[in-house]
Amino acid sequence: MRALVLSEPGDIDRFELKELATPEPGADEVRIAVRYAGVNWGDIQKRQGVYPVPIDYPAVIGLEVSGHVEAKGAKVRGLRIGQPVAAITGPKMLGGYADRCIVPQDYAIALPDTIPLDLAAAMPAAAITAWHLLHSAHRLRRGETILIHAIGGGVGLMLTQLAHLKGAQVIGTVGSAGKASRPLAFGAHHVIDRSNEDFVAEAMRLTKGRGVDLVIDSLGAEILEQSFDALKPFGRVINIGEAAGYPDFDIRAKLYERSTSLAGFEFLQAGPGSPAWRRGIKAILGLLADGSLRMPIEAILPLADAGKAHKLLESRNVSGKLLLDLSI
């Protein structure tokens, strides 16, 4: 099989296009003939060697894929050969940047014919993350106000739509003015450009001094510290990443200023195959099928250009999803 192998942590020059032996699925696994692979910030962290879960190098990275079931183990039920699927490759089951990958059956999502494979590859990580942030990590209620950092990214756009559907007021932040239009079109009430606006002051102005109920932060660094100042008393921050760098402040002191709280989030804690996981998948597929949930695809590149896709994502000028097409 053709795979993009990451020889060791580092820059994009560590990627090597190679021919590898095609793997065989275990008893409860499926092998997917991959058509598209999504490009995610977690992939960049794995390339850089800073991903929270240890990675053994050389590695084939890639968190999410779409394609067709090509082979399955003896214990696999509910998936047929030729079945169109989307899949999460799991914390250690790497392999999305290849034309074949193995995943546990609970990580594979059977697709209706109405959902195209490009959209399916753009969906799993962002949609599952957004769903469980608002239904498991926090139960967002109608009338609450949510502040979403990096609202123009894949997770941000999914959060925007799901929060809007639940009747919440959605405020977002972006790093430049050019990324504001799409979140607004997807249901955000206001988008703050952090490059020339104080997002804390704006959030307080928009909530008439009350503060927001919930902040979803994927940036870290000083943005995480400042986010507590945008909360109402007893409000909550959920941190899902450190795209801007790791924070360096006294978190305990910050929590006590207005009795706020901080949580971390890793979407696989929702339990692939569990009732909660299945409810989320069913809801997401239904919303995608009826058009209530959309994921714009910013660009589709060939596998050999995965490094270029990483640099585009690192530029933070992408609003939507980047995909790799394994057919070219």
C-alpha positions as CSV (number, residue, x, y, z in Angstrom):
1,M,0.0,0.0,0.0
2,R,1.0,3.6,-0.5
3,A,1.7,5.6,2.7
4,L,3.2,8.8,3.8
5,V,5.6,7.8,6.6
6,L,6.8,10.2,9.2
7,S,10.3,9.0,9.9
8,E,10.8,11.1,13.1
9,P,9.4,14.2,14.7
10,G,10.2,17.4,13.0
11,D,9.2,19.6,10.1
12,I,7.4,18.5,6.9
13,D,10.7,17.2,5.4
14,R,10.4,14.2,7.7
15,F,7.5,12.9,5.5
16,E,8.5,10.1,3.1
17,L,6.1,8.5,0.5
18,K,6.7,4.8,0.6
19,E,5.2,1.4,-0.4
20,L,4.3,-0.7,2.7
21,A,2.8,-4.1,3.2
22,T,-1.0,-4.0,3.3
23,P,-2.1,-4.8,6.9
24,E,-4.7,-7.5,7.8
25,P,-7.5,-6.6,10.3
26,G,-7.8,-8.3,13.6
27,A,-10.9,-10.1,14.8
28,D,-12.8,-6.9,15.8
29,E,-11.2,-4.6,13.2
30,V,-11.9,-3.4,9.6
31,R,-9.5,-2.5,6.8
32,I,-10.6,0.6,5.0
33,A,-9.7,1.5,1.4
34,V,-9.1,5.2,2.0
35,R,-10.4,7.8,-0.4
36,Y,-10.0,10.9,1.7
37,A,-8.0,11.8,4.9
38,G,-8.8,14.8,7.0
39,V,-5.9,17.1,8.2
40,N,-6.1,18.1,11.8
41,W,-4.1,20.0,14.4
42,G,-3.5,16.7,16.2
43,D,-1.7,15.5,13.1
44,I,0.6,18.6,13.3
45,Q,1.3,17.8,17.0
46,K,2.2,14.2,16.1
47,R,4.5,15.4,13.3
48,Q,6.2,17.8,15.8
49,G,6.5,15.2,18.5
50,V,4.3,17.0,21.1
51,Y,1.1,15.0,20.9
52,P,-0.1,14.0,24.4
53,V,-0.3,10.3,23.6
54,P,3.2,8.8,22.9
55,I,3.8,8.0,19.3
56,D,6.3,5.3,18.0
57,Y,8.3,6.6,15.0
58,P,8.5,5.9,12.1
59,A,4.7,6.3,12.0
60,V,1.8,6.8,9.6
61,I,-0.3,9.6,11.1
62,G,-3.8,10.8,10.2
63,L,-6.7,11.0,12.6
64,E,-9.7,10.6,10.3
65,V,-10.6,9.0,7.0
66,S,-13.4,8.1,4.7
67,G,-13.6,5.2,2.2
68,H,-15.0,1.7,1.9
69,V,-14.7,-1.4,4.0
70,E,-12.3,-3.7,2.2
71,A,-11.8,-6.5,4.7
72,K,-13.1,-7.2,8.2
73,G,-12.4,-9.5,11.1
74,A,-14.5,-12.5,12.2
75,K,-16.1,-10.6,15.1
76,V,-17.2,-7.5,13.1
77,R,-20.9,-7.0,12.9
78,G,-23.0,-4.3,11.2
79,L,-20.5,-3.5,8.5
80,R,-20.3,-5.1,5.1
81,I,-17.6,-5.4,2.5
82,G,-17.9,-2.3,0.3
83,Q,-19.8,-0.3,3.0
84,P,-19.0,3.4,2.7
85,V,-17.6,4.6,6.1
86,A,-16.0,7.4,7.9
87,A,-13.6,6.5,10.7
88,I,-11.5,7.8,13.5
89,T,-8.1,6.0,13.6
90,G,-7.9,6.2,17.4
91,P,-5.2,7.4,19.7
92,K,-2.6,4.7,18.8
93,M,-4.2,3.1,15.7
94,L,-2.4,5.5,13.2
95,G,-2.7,5.3,9.5
96,G,-4.9,7.9,7.9
97,Y,-2.2,9.2,5.5
98,A,-2.2,5.9,3.5
99,D,-4.5,4.3,1.0
100,R,-5.3,1.5,3.5
101,C,-5.8,1.7,7.2
102,I,-7.0,-0.6,10.0
103,V,-9.5,0.7,12.7
104,P,-11.4,-1.0,15.5
105,Q,-15.0,-1.6,14.3
106,D,-16.3,0.8,17.0
107,Y,-14.3,3.6,15.4
108,A,-15.9,3.1,12.0
109,I,-19.1,5.0,11.1
110,A,-21.4,3.4,8.5
111,L,-22.5,6.1,6.1
112,P,-25.8,6.6,4.2
113,D,-25.4,7.0,0.4
114,T,-26.6,10.6,0.8
115,I,-23.4,11.7,2.5
116,P,-20.5,12.1,0.0
117,L,-17.0,10.8,1.0
118,D,-15.3,14.2,1.0
119,L,-17.8,15.6,3.5
120,A,-17.6,12.3,5.5
121,A,-13.8,12.7,5.9
122,A,-14.2,16.3,7.0
123,M,-16.7,15.3,9.6
124,P,-15.6,12.8,12.3
125,A,-13.1,14.6,14.5
126,A,-14.6,18.0,14.4
127,A,-18.3,16.9,14.6
128,I,-17.8,14.3,17.4
129,T,-15.6,16.8,19.3
130,A,-18.2,19.5,19.0
131,W,-21.2,17.3,19.8
132,H,-19.6,15.9,23.0
133,L,-18.4,19.3,24.2
134,L,-22.0,20.5,24.2
135,H,-23.7,17.3,25.3
136,S,-21.2,15.4,27.5
137,A,-18.5,17.8,28.8
138,H,-21.1,20.6,29.2
139,R,-24.9,20.5,28.8
140,L,-25.4,23.7,26.8
141,R,-28.9,25.2,27.5
142,R,-31.0,27.5,25.4
143,G,-30.2,31.1,26.3
144,E,-26.7,30.5,27.5
145,T,-23.8,32.4,25.9
146,I,-20.8,30.5,24.6
147,L,-17.5,32.0,23.5
148,I,-15.6,30.0,20.9
149,H,-12.0,30.7,20.2
150,A,-10.7,30.0,16.6
151,I,-14.4,29.9,15.6
152,G,-13.4,29.8,11.9
153,G,-11.7,26.4,12.2
154,G,-13.3,23.0,11.7
155,V,-14.3,22.4,15.4
156,G,-15.3,26.1,15.7
157,L,-17.7,25.9,12.8
158,M,-19.2,22.7,14.1
159,L,-19.6,24.2,17.6
160,T,-21.2,27.3,16.1
161,Q,-23.9,25.4,14.2
162,L,-24.7,23.0,17.1
163,A,-24.8,25.8,19.7
164,H,-27.1,27.9,17.4
165,L,-29.4,24.9,16.9
166,K,-29.7,24.6,20.7
167,G,-30.7,28.3,21.0
168,A,-27.5,29.6,22.6
169,Q,-25.9,33.0,21.9
170,V,-22.7,32.4,20.0
171,I,-19.7,34.7,20.3
172,G,-16.5,33.8,18.5
173,T,-12.9,35.0,18.1
174,V,-10.6,34.9,15.1
175,G,-7.0,35.9,14.5
176,S,-7.8,38.1,11.5
177,A,-10.8,39.9,10.1
178,G,-11.0,37.7,7.0
179,K,-12.1,34.7,8.9
180,A,-15.2,36.2,10.4
181,S,-17.7,35.9,7.5
182,R,-18.1,32.1,7.5
183,P,-18.9,31.8,11.3
184,L,-21.4,34.6,11.0
185,A,-23.1,32.8,8.0
186,F,-23.2,29.6,10.1
187,G,-25.1,31.2,13.1
188,A,-22.6,33.1,15.2
189,H,-24.1,36.3,16.6
190,H,-20.8,38.2,16.8
191,V,-17.2,37.5,15.9
192,I,-14.3,39.4,17.5
193,D,-11.0,40.0,15.6
194,R,-8.3,39.4,18.3
195,S,-5.7,41.2,16.1
196,N,-7.3,44.6,16.8
197,E,-10.0,44.0,19.5
198,D,-9.8,43.1,23.2
199,F,-12.0,40.0,23.2
200,V,-12.6,40.2,27.0
201,A,-13.9,43.7,26.8
202,E,-16.0,42.9,23.8
203,A,-17.5,39.8,25.5
204,M,-18.3,41.8,28.5
205,R,-19.9,44.5,26.4
206,L,-22.0,42.0,24.4
207,T,-23.2,40.4,27.7
208,K,-23.9,43.7,29.3
209,G,-21.2,43.1,31.9
210,R,-22.5,39.6,32.9
211,G,-19.8,37.5,31.2
212,V,-20.3,34.3,29.2
213,D,-21.4,31.0,30.5
214,L,-18.8,28.9,28.6
215,V,-15.5,29.3,26.8
216,I,-14.2,26.7,24.4
217,D,-10.5,27.3,24.0
218,S,-8.2,25.6,21.5
219,L,-5.4,28.2,21.6
220,G,-3.9,28.0,25.1
221,A,-1.0,30.4,25.9
222,E,-2.2,33.9,27.1
223,I,-5.6,33.4,25.5
224,L,-6.5,30.7,28.0
225,E,-5.6,33.0,31.0
226,Q,-7.6,35.9,29.5
227,S,-10.6,33.7,28.9
228,F,-11.4,33.4,32.6
229,D,-11.9,37.2,32.6
230,A,-14.6,36.8,30.0
231,L,-16.6,34.4,32.2
232,K,-19.5,35.1,34.5
233,P,-19.1,34.0,38.1
234,F,-19.2,30.2,38.2
235,G,-18.6,30.1,34.5
236,R,-16.5,27.4,32.8
237,V,-13.6,27.1,30.4
238,I,-13.0,23.9,28.5
239,N,-9.5,23.7,27.0
240,I,-9.1,21.5,23.9
241,G,-5.7,22.4,22.6
242,E,-2.7,24.8,22.7
243,A,-2.4,26.0,19.1
244,A,-0.9,29.3,20.2
245,G,1.4,27.7,22.8
246,Y,1.3,26.3,26.3
247,P,-0.1,28.5,29.1
248,D,2.1,29.9,31.9
249,F,0.1,31.3,34.7
250,D,-1.2,30.4,38.2
251,I,-4.4,28.5,37.2
252,R,-5.5,28.0,40.8
253,A,-5.4,31.7,41.5
254,K,-7.4,32.4,38.4
255,L,-10.1,29.9,39.3
256,Y,-10.6,31.6,42.7
257,E,-11.1,35.1,41.3
258,R,-14.7,34.5,40.4
259,S,-15.3,30.8,41.4
260,T,-14.8,29.7,37.8
261,S,-13.7,26.2,36.6
262,L,-11.4,24.6,34.0
263,A,-11.9,21.3,32.2
264,G,-9.8,19.5,29.6
265,F,-11.4,17.5,26.8
266,E,-10.4,14.5,24.7
267,F,-13.2,13.3,22.5
268,L,-12.3,9.6,22.7
269,Q,-13.3,9.7,26.4
270,A,-16.9,9.7,25.1
271,G,-16.3,5.9,24.5
272,P,-16.4,4.7,20.9
273,G,-19.2,2.1,20.7
274,S,-20.9,3.3,23.9
275,P,-24.5,4.4,24.0
276,A,-23.4,8.1,24.3
277,W,-21.1,7.7,21.3
278,R,-23.8,6.1,19.2
279,R,-26.3,8.8,20.1
280,G,-23.9,11.4,19.0
281,I,-23.1,9.7,15.7
282,K,-26.8,9.2,15.0
283,A,-27.5,12.9,15.6
284,I,-24.6,14.1,13.6
285,L,-25.5,11.9,10.6
286,G,-29.1,13.1,10.7
287,L,-28.1,16.8,10.8
288,L,-25.6,16.3,7.9
289,A,-28.2,14.4,5.9
290,D,-30.9,17.1,6.3
291,G,-28.5,20.0,5.7
292,S,-28.7,21.4,9.2
293,L,-24.9,20.8,9.7
294,R,-22.4,21.8,7.1
295,M,-18.6,21.6,6.9
296,P,-17.0,23.7,4.2
297,I,-14.0,22.1,2.6
298,E,-11.2,24.7,2.1
299,A,-9.0,22.6,-0.1
300,I,-8.3,19.0,-1.3
301,L,-4.7,18.1,-1.9
302,P,-2.9,14.9,-3.0
303,L,-1.3,12.7,-0.4
304,A,2.2,13.9,-1.4
305,D,1.2,17.5,-0.5
306,A,0.4,16.6,3.1
307,G,3.3,18.9,4.2
308,K,1.8,21.8,2.3
309,A,-1.6,21.1,4.0
310,H,0.1,21.2,7.4
311,K,1.7,24.6,6.6
312,L,-1.7,25.9,5.5
313,L,-3.3,24.8,8.7
314,E,-0.4,26.2,10.8
315,S,-0.9,29.6,9.1
316,R,-4.3,29.8,10.8
317,N,-5.8,31.3,7.6
318,V,-7.9,28.3,6.9
319,S,-11.7,28.5,7.5
320,G,-13.0,25.1,7.0
321,K,-11.4,21.7,6.4
322,L,-8.3,20.5,4.5
323,L,-8.4,17.0,3.0
324,L,-6.0,14.7,1.3
325,D,-7.2,12.8,-1.7
326,L,-5.7,9.3,-1.7
327,S,-6.9,8.6,-5.3
328,I,-4.3,11.0,-6.8
